[in-house]
Amino acid sequence: MKQLSIFVENKFGRAYSIIDTLSANNINISALSIADTSEYGIMRLIVDDCEKAKAILKENGIMVKITDVLAIPMGNTPGELSKLLKIFTDSMISVEYMYAFVSKKNDGAVLVTKTNDTENSISALKKMGISPLNHEDLF
Amino acid sequence: MWNEKIETMPRAELKKLQSERLVKQVKRMYEKVPCFKERMDNLGLKPEDINGVDDLHKLPFSYKSDLRDNYPYGLFATDMSEIVRVHASSGTTGKQIVVGYTENDLEVWQDCVARMFTELGADKNSFVQISFGYGLFTGGLGAHGGAQKIGATVIPTSTGNTKRQIQTMIDFGTTVLCSTPSYALYLAEEIEAMGVKDKLKLKIGIFGAEPWTDDMRKTIENKLNIKAYDIYGLSEIMGPGVACECKAQDGMHIWEDNFIPEIIDPETGEVLPEGATGELVFTTLTKEGFPLIRYRTRDICSLNYEKCSCGRTHVRMNKPSGRSDDMLIIRGVNVFPSQIEEVLLKVSGENITPNYQIIVDRVNNNDTLDVNVEMSEAMFENEIISIEKTEKQITAMLRSTLGIGAKVHLVNPKSIERSEGKAKRVIDKRKI
Protein backbone atom coordinates (compact mmCIF):
# COMPACT_ATOMS: atom_id res chain seq x y z
CA MET A 1 0.00 0.00 0.00
CA LYS A 2 1.27 3.46 -0.87
CA GLN A 3 1.18 6.17 1.73
CA LEU A 4 1.86 9.90 1.40
CA SER A 5 4.20 11.33 4.04
CA ILE A 6 4.07 15.10 4.29
CA PHE A 7 6.35 17.37 6.28
CA VAL A 8 4.24 19.86 8.26
CA GLU A 9 5.78 22.84 9.99
CA ASN A 10 4.11 23.63 13.28
CA LYS A 11 2.59 26.86 12.02
CA PHE A 12 -0.92 28.23 12.18
CA GLY A 13 -3.03 27.19 9.19
CA ARG A 14 -0.51 24.71 7.84
CA ALA A 15 -2.71 21.59 8.04
CA TYR A 16 -5.58 23.44 6.40
CA SER A 17 -3.50 24.65 3.49
CA ILE A 18 -2.26 21.12 2.75
CA ILE A 19 -5.69 19.53 2.95
CA ASP A 20 -7.22 22.40 0.97
CA THR A 21 -4.69 21.88 -1.82
CA LEU A 22 -5.73 18.23 -2.03
CA SER A 23 -9.41 19.05 -1.89
CA ALA A 24 -9.13 21.63 -4.66
CA ASN A 25 -7.68 18.87 -6.84
CA ASN A 26 -10.33 16.29 -6.06
CA ILE A 27 -8.14 13.95 -4.08
CA ASN A 28 -10.07 11.66 -1.77
CA ILE A 29 -8.52 10.95 1.63
CA SER A 30 -9.32 7.60 3.18
CA ALA A 31 -7.17 7.79 6.26
CA LEU A 32 -4.98 10.30 8.02
CA SER A 33 -2.60 10.31 10.94
CA ILE A 34 -0.20 12.94 12.27
CA ALA A 35 3.01 12.30 14.17
CA ASP A 36 4.06 15.47 15.91
CA THR A 37 6.87 17.12 17.85
CA SER A 38 6.85 20.66 19.21
CA GLU A 39 8.44 21.99 16.02
CA TYR A 40 6.88 20.03 13.16
CA GLY A 41 4.92 16.96 12.29
CA ILE A 42 4.60 14.32 9.62
CA MET A 43 1.14 13.93 8.12
CA ARG A 44 0.48 10.44 6.76
CA LEU A 45 -2.32 9.96 4.27
CA ILE A 46 -3.92 7.15 2.35
CA VAL A 47 -5.45 8.69 -0.76
CA ASP A 48 -7.05 7.43 -3.97
CA ASP A 49 -4.42 8.84 -6.35
CA CYS A 50 -1.02 8.95 -4.70
CA GLU A 51 1.07 10.07 -7.66
CA LYS A 52 -1.27 12.91 -8.58
CA ALA A 53 -1.42 14.08 -4.97
CA LYS A 54 2.36 14.03 -4.70
CA ALA A 55 2.79 16.07 -7.87
CA ILE A 56 0.26 18.67 -6.72
CA LEU A 57 1.76 19.05 -3.26
CA LYS A 58 5.26 19.32 -4.66
CA GLU A 59 4.14 22.04 -7.02
CA ASN A 60 2.88 23.95 -3.99
CA GLY A 61 6.22 23.77 -2.21
CA ILE A 62 5.21 21.03 0.20
CA MET A 63 7.74 18.36 1.10
CA VAL A 64 6.22 14.97 0.35
CA LYS A 65 7.32 11.37 -0.09
CA ILE A 66 5.56 8.17 -1.03
CA THR A 67 6.29 5.30 1.32
CA ASP A 68 5.27 1.66 1.34
CA VAL A 69 3.22 0.58 4.32
CA LEU A 70 1.23 -2.53 5.22
CA ALA A 71 -2.56 -2.30 4.96
CA ILE A 72 -4.05 -5.23 6.81
CA PRO A 73 -7.73 -6.10 6.66
CA MET A 74 -9.43 -6.86 9.93
CA GLY A 75 -12.93 -7.32 11.20
CA ASN A 76 -14.71 -4.38 12.74
CA THR A 77 -15.27 -6.23 16.04
CA PRO A 78 -13.61 -6.22 19.48
CA GLY A 79 -10.34 -8.17 19.74
CA GLU A 80 -9.39 -7.99 16.04
CA LEU A 81 -6.53 -5.51 16.48
CA SER A 82 -5.27 -7.44 19.46
CA LYS A 83 -5.10 -10.61 17.34
CA LEU A 84 -3.05 -8.84 14.67
CA LEU A 85 -0.60 -7.37 17.12
CA LYS A 86 -0.13 -10.76 18.76
CA ILE A 87 1.03 -12.12 15.40
CA PHE A 88 3.72 -9.40 15.25
CA THR A 89 4.70 -9.82 18.88
CA ASP A 90 5.03 -13.59 18.54
CA SER A 91 7.34 -13.07 15.55
CA MET A 92 9.46 -10.46 17.39
CA ILE A 93 8.34 -7.72 15.00
CA SER A 94 8.15 -4.14 16.26
CA VAL A 95 5.55 -1.64 15.13
CA GLU A 96 6.92 1.79 14.23
CA TYR A 97 3.58 3.45 13.74
CA MET A 98 -0.01 2.51 12.94
CA TYR A 99 -3.41 3.94 12.36
CA ALA A 100 -6.68 2.46 11.21
CA PHE A 101 -9.76 3.29 9.19
CA VAL A 102 -12.97 1.71 8.03
CA SER A 103 -13.23 1.05 4.33
CA LYS A 104 -16.48 0.94 2.40
CA LYS A 105 -15.01 -1.37 -0.18
CA ASN A 106 -13.84 -4.34 1.87
CA ASP A 107 -16.62 -3.76 4.37
CA GLY A 108 -14.37 -3.88 7.39
CA ALA A 109 -11.54 -2.12 9.14
CA VAL A 110 -8.04 -1.63 7.77
CA LEU A 111 -4.93 -1.34 9.88
CA VAL A 112 -2.15 0.75 8.30
CA THR A 113 1.20 0.03 9.83
CA LYS A 114 4.92 0.24 9.34
CA THR A 115 7.02 -2.35 11.12
CA ASN A 116 10.75 -2.74 11.49
CA ASP A 117 10.70 -5.70 9.08
CA THR A 118 8.19 -5.64 6.22
CA GLU A 119 9.09 -9.01 4.67
CA ASN A 120 8.84 -10.94 7.91
CA SER A 121 5.61 -9.17 8.72
CA ILE A 122 4.03 -10.31 5.45
CA SER A 123 5.11 -13.92 5.89
CA ALA A 124 3.93 -13.98 9.51
CA LEU A 125 0.55 -12.63 8.42
CA LYS A 126 0.30 -15.09 5.52
CA LYS A 127 0.99 -17.98 7.86
CA MET A 128 -2.12 -16.93 9.75
CA GLY A 129 -4.08 -16.71 6.51
CA ILE A 130 -4.08 -12.90 6.24
CA SER A 131 -3.05 -11.09 3.03
CA PRO A 132 -2.13 -7.40 3.13
CA LEU A 133 -4.23 -5.25 0.83
CA ASN A 134 -3.07 -3.54 -2.37
CA HIS A 135 -4.09 -0.12 -3.51
CA GLU A 136 -6.52 -1.68 -6.01
CA ASP A 137 -8.26 -3.63 -3.25
CA LEU A 138 -9.41 -0.39 -1.67
CA PHE A 139 -10.05 2.04 -4.49
CA MET B 1 48.82 56.56 34.71
CA TRP B 2 50.70 53.37 34.01
CA ASN B 3 53.10 54.90 31.51
CA GLU B 4 52.66 58.66 31.77
CA LYS B 5 55.48 59.56 29.41
CA ILE B 6 53.98 57.54 26.59
CA GLU B 7 50.32 58.13 27.38
CA THR B 8 50.68 61.93 27.42
CA MET B 9 53.37 62.21 24.72
CA PRO B 10 52.84 65.32 22.58
CA ARG B 11 51.40 64.30 19.22
CA ALA B 12 54.39 65.54 17.22
CA GLU B 13 56.69 63.36 19.29
CA LEU B 14 54.28 60.45 19.03
CA LYS B 15 54.30 60.79 15.26
CA LYS B 16 58.09 60.71 15.23
CA LEU B 17 58.10 57.54 17.33
CA GLN B 18 55.50 55.94 15.04
CA SER B 19 57.52 56.87 11.95
CA GLU B 20 60.70 55.30 13.30
CA ARG B 21 58.86 52.15 14.25
CA LEU B 22 56.94 51.94 10.97
CA VAL B 23 60.10 52.17 8.86
CA LYS B 24 61.67 49.35 10.87
CA GLN B 25 58.52 47.22 10.80
CA VAL B 26 58.11 47.52 7.01
CA LYS B 27 61.73 46.63 6.43
CA ARG B 28 61.53 43.58 8.69
CA MET B 29 58.25 42.36 7.22
CA TYR B 30 59.55 42.79 3.68
CA GLU B 31 62.34 40.40 4.56
CA LYS B 32 60.35 37.91 6.61
CA VAL B 33 56.79 37.71 5.24
CA PRO B 34 56.63 36.51 1.60
CA CYS B 35 52.98 37.54 1.15
CA PHE B 36 53.81 41.12 2.20
CA LYS B 37 56.87 41.29 -0.03
CA GLU B 38 54.86 40.09 -2.99
CA ARG B 39 52.24 42.80 -2.48
CA MET B 40 54.92 45.49 -2.12
CA ASP B 41 56.64 44.25 -5.28
CA ASN B 42 53.35 44.27 -7.17
CA LEU B 43 52.95 47.93 -6.27
CA GLY B 44 56.55 48.62 -7.22
CA LEU B 45 57.27 49.63 -3.62
CA LYS B 46 60.55 49.11 -1.77
CA PRO B 47 60.97 49.43 2.02
CA GLU B 48 63.14 52.52 1.29
CA ASP B 49 60.06 54.27 -0.13
CA ILE B 50 58.52 54.32 3.34
CA ASN B 51 60.10 57.08 5.38
CA GLY B 52 57.41 57.62 7.98
CA VAL B 53 53.76 57.79 8.88
CA ASP B 54 53.06 60.15 5.96
CA ASP B 55 53.90 57.31 3.57
CA LEU B 56 51.55 54.86 5.28
CA HIS B 57 48.81 55.31 2.68
CA LYS B 58 51.14 53.94 -0.01
CA LEU B 59 51.34 50.53 1.67
CA PRO B 60 49.11 47.61 0.62
CA PHE B 61 46.16 46.55 2.77
CA SER B 62 45.97 43.20 4.51
CA TYR B 63 42.76 41.22 4.98
CA LYS B 64 41.26 38.54 7.13
CA SER B 65 41.41 36.22 4.12
CA ASP B 66 45.22 36.54 4.22
CA LEU B 67 45.16 34.76 7.57
CA ARG B 68 43.17 31.92 6.04
CA ASP B 69 45.30 31.74 2.90
CA ASN B 70 48.52 31.61 4.91
CA TYR B 71 47.17 29.31 7.62
CA PRO B 72 48.59 28.49 10.07
CA TYR B 73 51.96 30.21 10.34
CA GLY B 74 52.52 31.78 6.91
CA LEU B 75 52.25 35.39 8.12
CA PHE B 76 54.45 34.97 11.19
CA ALA B 77 57.52 37.20 10.97
CA THR B 78 59.78 35.37 13.39
CA ASP B 79 61.14 31.90 13.64
CA MET B 80 58.65 29.62 15.44
CA SER B 81 61.23 29.12 18.17
CA GLU B 82 60.65 32.77 19.13
CA ILE B 83 56.87 32.28 19.41
CA VAL B 84 55.80 31.60 22.99
CA ARG B 85 52.03 31.57 22.56
CA VAL B 86 49.32 31.28 19.94
CA HIS B 87 45.68 32.34 20.07
CA ALA B 88 42.93 31.67 17.57
CA SER B 89 39.57 33.01 16.54
CA SER B 90 36.98 32.19 13.94
CA GLY B 91 37.68 32.82 10.29
CA THR B 92 35.16 33.46 7.54
CA THR B 93 34.90 29.73 6.87
CA GLY B 94 35.18 26.63 9.04
CA LYS B 95 38.90 27.05 9.56
CA GLN B 96 39.99 29.17 12.49
CA ILE B 97 42.67 31.83 12.17
CA VAL B 98 45.87 31.72 14.20
CA VAL B 99 47.97 34.54 15.65
CA GLY B 100 51.29 34.28 17.51
CA TYR B 101 53.18 36.21 20.14
CA THR B 102 56.87 36.45 21.05
CA GLU B 103 57.93 37.04 24.63
CA ASN B 104 58.19 40.74 23.82
CA ASP B 105 54.74 40.78 22.19
CA LEU B 106 53.26 39.46 25.41
CA GLU B 107 55.15 42.19 27.32
CA VAL B 108 53.69 44.88 25.06
CA TRP B 109 50.23 43.35 25.34
CA GLN B 110 50.41 43.27 29.13
CA ASP B 111 51.62 46.87 29.09
CA CYS B 112 48.63 47.99 26.99
CA VAL B 113 46.19 46.16 29.25
CA ALA B 114 47.97 47.50 32.34
CA ARG B 115 47.42 51.05 31.00
CA MET B 116 43.76 50.18 30.57
CA PHE B 117 43.33 48.91 34.13
CA THR B 118 45.27 51.82 35.58
CA GLU B 119 43.34 54.51 33.68
CA LEU B 120 40.10 53.07 35.01
CA GLY B 121 41.29 53.15 38.61
CA ALA B 122 42.48 49.59 39.22
CA ASP B 123 45.78 48.97 41.04
CA LYS B 124 47.63 46.38 43.10
CA ASN B 125 44.92 46.55 45.74
CA SER B 126 42.22 45.55 43.27
CA PHE B 127 40.59 42.15 42.98
CA VAL B 128 40.06 41.58 39.28
CA GLN B 129 37.59 38.88 38.26
CA ILE B 130 38.05 37.85 34.65
CA SER B 131 34.87 36.36 33.24
CA PHE B 132 36.11 36.36 29.66
CA GLY B 133 36.70 32.91 28.24
CA TYR B 134 40.17 31.49 28.80
CA GLY B 135 41.75 29.41 26.08
CA LEU B 136 42.38 30.12 22.43
CA PHE B 137 40.13 33.20 22.68
CA THR B 138 42.34 36.21 23.51
CA GLY B 139 39.89 37.70 26.04
CA GLY B 140 40.68 35.69 29.16
CA LEU B 141 44.45 35.44 29.05
CA GLY B 142 44.79 38.92 27.55
CA ALA B 143 42.98 40.64 30.39
CA HIS B 144 44.67 38.29 32.85
CA GLY B 145 48.19 39.33 31.80
CA GLY B 146 47.48 43.03 32.25
CA ALA B 147 45.77 42.59 35.61
CA GLN B 148 48.73 40.60 36.86
CA LYS B 149 51.10 43.26 35.52
CA ILE B 150 49.57 45.98 37.72
CA GLY B 151 49.88 43.65 40.69
CA ALA B 152 46.17 43.15 41.21
CA THR B 153 44.80 39.94 42.68
CA VAL B 154 43.54 38.09 39.64
CA ILE B 155 40.47 35.85 39.94
CA PRO B 156 40.40 33.81 36.71
CA THR B 157 36.82 32.55 36.74
CA SER B 158 36.47 32.37 32.95
CA THR B 159 32.91 32.12 31.61
CA GLY B 160 29.83 30.28 32.78
CA ASN B 161 28.34 28.99 36.04
CA THR B 162 26.67 32.27 36.95
CA LYS B 163 25.76 31.39 40.54
CA ARG B 164 29.37 30.48 41.29
CA GLN B 165 30.59 33.66 39.58
CA ILE B 166 28.40 35.68 41.93
CA GLN B 167 29.41 33.68 45.02
CA THR B 168 33.04 34.23 44.03
CA MET B 169 32.43 37.97 43.68
CA ILE B 170 30.99 38.07 47.19
CA ASP B 171 33.46 35.73 48.92
CA PHE B 172 36.67 36.93 47.24
CA GLY B 173 35.76 40.61 47.36
CA THR B 174 35.89 41.32 43.62
CA THR B 175 36.32 45.04 42.88
CA VAL B 176 36.84 44.91 39.10
CA LEU B 177 34.83 42.73 36.71
CA CYS B 178 35.87 41.98 33.13
CA SER B 179 33.26 40.33 30.88
CA THR B 180 31.10 40.82 27.84
CA PRO B 181 28.45 43.51 28.45
CA SER B 182 25.57 41.09 27.89
CA TYR B 183 26.99 38.73 30.49
CA ALA B 184 27.47 41.64 32.89
CA LEU B 185 23.82 42.51 32.47
CA TYR B 186 22.84 38.91 33.05
CA LEU B 187 25.00 38.81 36.19
CA ALA B 188 23.42 42.08 37.35
CA GLU B 189 19.94 40.61 37.01
CA GLU B 190 20.89 37.43 38.85
CA ILE B 191 22.46 39.49 41.61
CA GLU B 192 19.26 41.49 41.89
CA ALA B 193 17.18 38.31 41.99
CA MET B 194 19.42 36.79 44.67
CA GLY B 195 19.20 40.02 46.66
CA VAL B 196 22.95 40.13 47.30
CA LYS B 197 23.81 43.51 45.78
CA ASP B 198 24.80 44.88 49.21
CA LYS B 199 27.38 42.15 49.68
CA LEU B 200 29.36 43.22 46.59
CA LYS B 201 32.47 45.40 46.63
CA LEU B 202 32.39 45.89 42.87
CA LYS B 203 33.40 49.35 41.63
CA ILE B 204 34.60 49.01 38.06
CA GLY B 205 33.30 47.03 35.12
CA ILE B 206 35.39 46.56 31.96
CA PHE B 207 33.26 45.22 29.17
CA GLY B 208 34.02 44.36 25.58
CA ALA B 209 34.13 41.76 22.80
CA GLU B 210 30.63 42.61 21.56
CA PRO B 211 28.56 45.67 20.63
CA TRP B 212 26.48 47.33 23.34
CA THR B 213 24.44 50.47 23.68
CA ASP B 214 24.65 53.44 26.01
CA ASP B 215 21.33 52.34 27.47
CA MET B 216 22.87 49.01 28.35
CA ARG B 217 25.76 50.83 29.98
CA LYS B 218 23.40 52.88 32.13
CA THR B 219 21.40 49.82 33.13
CA ILE B 220 24.54 47.91 34.15
CA GLU B 221 25.88 50.92 36.04
CA ASN B 222 22.61 51.40 37.93
CA LYS B 223 21.98 47.76 38.68
CA LEU B 224 25.51 47.08 39.96
CA ASN B 225 26.27 50.57 41.25
CA ILE B 226 29.56 50.67 39.32
CA LYS B 227 31.20 52.55 36.46
CA ALA B 228 31.11 50.54 33.23
CA TYR B 229 33.80 51.03 30.59
CA ASP B 230 34.08 49.94 26.99
CA ILE B 231 37.15 48.25 25.54
CA TYR B 232 38.07 47.27 22.02
CA GLY B 233 40.39 44.67 20.65
CA LEU B 234 40.78 42.00 18.03
CA SER B 235 43.01 38.94 17.94
CA GLU B 236 44.56 39.86 14.62
CA ILE B 237 45.98 43.06 16.10
CA MET B 238 46.60 41.82 19.65
CA GLY B 239 43.47 41.05 21.64
CA PRO B 240 41.73 43.08 24.35
CA GLY B 241 43.53 46.33 25.12
CA VAL B 242 44.09 47.70 21.62
CA ALA B 243 41.84 50.56 22.75
CA CYS B 244 40.02 51.42 25.94
CA GLU B 245 37.92 54.20 27.42
CA CYS B 246 39.26 56.40 30.17
CA LYS B 247 37.21 57.79 33.04
CA ALA B 248 35.84 60.48 30.70
CA GLN B 249 33.81 57.73 28.92
CA ASP B 250 34.18 59.70 25.70
CA GLY B 251 35.81 57.39 23.17
CA MET B 252 38.43 54.66 23.47
CA HIS B 253 42.12 55.61 23.45
CA ILE B 254 44.09 53.63 20.90
CA TRP B 255 47.67 53.05 22.08
CA GLU B 256 49.31 54.77 19.17
CA ASP B 257 52.85 53.96 20.16
CA ASN B 258 51.94 50.38 19.18
CA PHE B 259 49.16 50.77 16.63
CA ILE B 260 48.41 53.29 13.90
CA PRO B 261 44.70 53.57 13.12
CA GLU B 262 43.35 54.95 9.83
CA ILE B 263 39.80 55.48 8.66
CA ILE B 264 39.20 54.58 5.04
CA ASP B 265 36.34 54.42 2.58
CA PRO B 266 35.59 50.67 2.51
CA GLU B 267 34.63 50.85 -1.17
CA THR B 268 37.55 52.80 -2.62
CA GLY B 269 40.22 52.26 0.04
CA GLU B 270 40.87 56.03 0.16
CA VAL B 271 41.99 57.47 3.50
CA LEU B 272 39.21 59.72 4.82
CA PRO B 273 39.76 63.12 6.46
CA GLU B 274 40.02 63.45 10.24
CA GLY B 275 36.71 62.89 12.02
CA ALA B 276 35.03 61.08 9.11
CA THR B 277 33.25 57.78 9.62
CA GLY B 278 34.58 54.80 7.71
CA GLU B 279 36.34 51.47 8.07
CA LEU B 280 38.97 51.19 10.77
CA VAL B 281 42.39 50.00 9.57
CA PHE B 282 45.28 49.08 11.87
CA THR B 283 49.03 48.89 11.43
CA THR B 284 50.97 47.21 14.22
CA LEU B 285 54.26 48.97 15.02
CA THR B 286 55.85 46.82 17.68
CA LYS B 287 54.47 43.34 17.03
CA GLU B 288 57.24 40.84 16.27
CA GLY B 289 55.53 37.47 15.92
CA PHE B 290 52.47 38.45 13.97
CA PRO B 291 52.73 41.99 12.58
CA LEU B 292 50.14 43.37 10.18
CA ILE B 293 50.25 46.40 7.90
CA ARG B 294 47.03 48.26 7.18
CA TYR B 295 44.76 45.48 8.37
CA ARG B 296 41.12 45.92 7.37
CA THR B 297 39.09 45.39 10.56
CA ARG B 298 35.73 45.83 8.77
CA ASP B 299 34.56 47.78 11.82
CA ILE B 300 32.93 51.11 10.97
CA CYS B 301 33.77 54.01 13.29
CA SER B 302 35.42 57.45 13.47
CA LEU B 303 38.52 58.84 15.21
CA ASN B 304 38.81 61.86 17.47
CA TYR B 305 42.29 63.45 17.63
CA GLU B 306 41.41 66.17 20.16
CA LYS B 307 43.22 66.07 23.45
CA CYS B 308 41.15 64.25 26.05
CA SER B 309 40.15 65.75 29.39
CA CYS B 310 42.06 62.91 31.06
CA GLY B 311 45.32 64.35 29.73
CA ARG B 312 46.10 61.52 27.33
CA THR B 313 47.12 62.50 23.82
CA HIS B 314 46.38 59.20 22.12
CA VAL B 315 43.58 59.27 19.57
CA ARG B 316 40.11 58.08 20.60
CA MET B 317 37.92 55.83 18.50
CA ASN B 318 34.15 55.91 18.78
CA LYS B 319 32.19 52.74 19.41
CA PRO B 320 31.99 50.85 16.09
CA SER B 321 28.56 51.41 14.59
CA GLY B 322 28.57 48.44 12.26
CA ARG B 323 30.57 46.26 9.92
CA SER B 324 31.54 46.55 6.29
CA ASP B 325 31.17 42.78 5.90
CA ASP B 326 28.56 40.25 7.03
CA MET B 327 30.23 39.20 10.28
CA LEU B 328 27.94 38.90 13.29
CA ILE B 329 29.05 39.08 16.89
CA ILE B 330 26.89 36.69 18.90
CA ARG B 331 27.56 36.25 22.61
CA GLY B 332 30.99 37.77 21.97
CA VAL B 333 31.83 35.20 19.30
CA ASN B 334 32.47 36.12 15.67
CA VAL B 335 30.10 34.34 13.35
CA PHE B 336 30.15 34.46 9.56
CA PRO B 337 27.13 33.29 7.55
CA SER B 338 29.59 31.44 5.31
CA GLN B 339 30.49 29.15 8.24
CA ILE B 340 26.84 28.17 8.61
CA GLU B 341 26.56 27.67 4.87
CA GLU B 342 29.47 25.25 4.92
CA VAL B 343 27.83 23.10 7.60
CA LEU B 344 24.52 23.00 5.73
CA LEU B 345 26.25 21.98 2.53
CA LYS B 346 27.71 18.99 4.35
CA VAL B 347 24.37 17.74 5.67
CA SER B 348 22.19 18.53 2.67
CA GLY B 349 23.08 15.25 0.99
CA GLU B 350 23.08 17.09 -2.32
CA ASN B 351 25.66 19.30 -3.89
CA ILE B 352 23.79 22.48 -3.15
CA THR B 353 23.37 24.45 0.04
CA PRO B 354 19.82 24.33 1.27
CA ASN B 355 18.17 27.70 1.55
CA TYR B 356 18.60 29.07 5.06
CA GLN B 357 18.00 32.09 7.22
CA ILE B 358 19.87 33.23 10.31
CA ILE B 359 17.85 35.04 12.95
CA VAL B 360 19.72 36.80 15.73
CA ASP B 361 17.88 38.31 18.64
CA ARG B 362 18.49 39.36 22.20
CA VAL B 363 16.17 37.75 24.74
CA ASN B 364 16.66 38.63 28.42
CA ASN B 365 19.96 40.27 27.47
CA ASN B 366 21.27 37.08 25.97
CA ASP B 367 21.94 36.75 22.27
CA THR B 368 19.99 34.00 20.57
CA LEU B 369 20.86 32.37 17.27
CA ASP B 370 18.19 30.56 15.27
CA VAL B 371 18.86 28.93 11.94
CA ASN B 372 15.91 28.09 9.69
CA VAL B 373 16.78 25.51 7.07
CA GLU B 374 14.60 24.59 4.15
CA MET B 375 14.18 20.83 3.91
CA SER B 376 15.59 19.11 0.87
CA GLU B 377 14.39 15.79 -0.59
CA ALA B 378 17.45 14.08 0.80
CA MET B 379 16.83 15.43 4.28
CA PHE B 380 13.18 14.41 4.48
CA GLU B 381 12.37 10.96 5.73
CA ASN B 382 9.12 9.35 6.65
CA GLU B 383 10.13 8.90 10.28
CA ILE B 384 10.10 11.59 12.93
CA ILE B 385 13.20 10.03 14.38
CA SER B 386 15.27 10.48 11.24
CA ILE B 387 14.18 14.12 10.88
CA GLU B 388 15.15 14.68 14.48
CA LYS B 389 18.48 13.03 13.73
CA THR B 390 19.11 15.46 10.87
CA GLU B 391 18.16 18.37 13.09
CA LYS B 392 20.47 17.18 15.87
CA GLN B 393 23.28 16.61 13.42
CA ILE B 394 23.04 20.18 12.10
CA THR B 395 22.86 21.53 15.66
CA ALA B 396 25.95 19.60 16.73
CA MET B 397 27.96 20.58 13.65
CA LEU B 398 27.03 24.24 14.07
CA ARG B 399 28.11 24.12 17.69
CA SER B 400 31.50 22.67 16.85
CA THR B 401 32.05 25.02 13.90
CA LEU B 402 30.84 28.25 15.49
CA GLY B 403 31.71 27.57 19.09
CA ILE B 404 28.25 28.63 20.22
CA GLY B 405 24.89 26.92 20.28
CA ALA B 406 22.24 27.54 17.65
CA LYS B 407 18.63 26.47 17.51
CA VAL B 408 17.88 24.73 14.23
CA HIS B 409 14.42 24.70 12.67
CA LEU B 410 13.63 22.65 9.59
CA VAL B 411 11.09 24.44 7.43
CA ASN B 412 9.24 23.82 4.19
CA PRO B 413 11.01 24.22 0.88
CA LYS B 414 10.62 27.71 -0.62
CA SER B 415 9.12 29.01 2.63
CA ILE B 416 12.00 31.39 3.37
CA GLU B 417 11.16 34.78 2.03
CA ARG B 418 13.13 35.90 -0.98
CA SER B 419 13.60 39.43 -2.15
CA GLU B 420 14.44 39.82 -5.82
CA GLY B 421 14.93 36.07 -6.00
CA LYS B 422 17.67 36.13 -3.40
CA ALA B 423 16.93 35.06 0.14
CA LYS B 424 17.66 37.49 2.93
CA ARG B 425 20.21 35.48 4.84
CA VAL B 426 20.51 37.33 8.10
CA ILE B 427 17.88 39.00 10.23
CA ASP B 428 19.40 40.76 13.21
CA LYS B 429 16.60 41.85 15.53
CA ARG B 430 18.91 43.16 18.25
CA LYS B 431 18.62 46.85 18.83
CA ILE B 432 22.23 47.89 19.16
Interface residues (C-beta under 8 A of the other chain):
Chain A: S5 F7 E9 A35 T37 E39 Y40 G41 I42 R44 G61 I62 M63 K65 T67 E96 K114
Chain B: M375 E377 F380 E381 N382 E383 I384 I387 E388 E391 H409 L410 V411 N412 P413 K414 S415
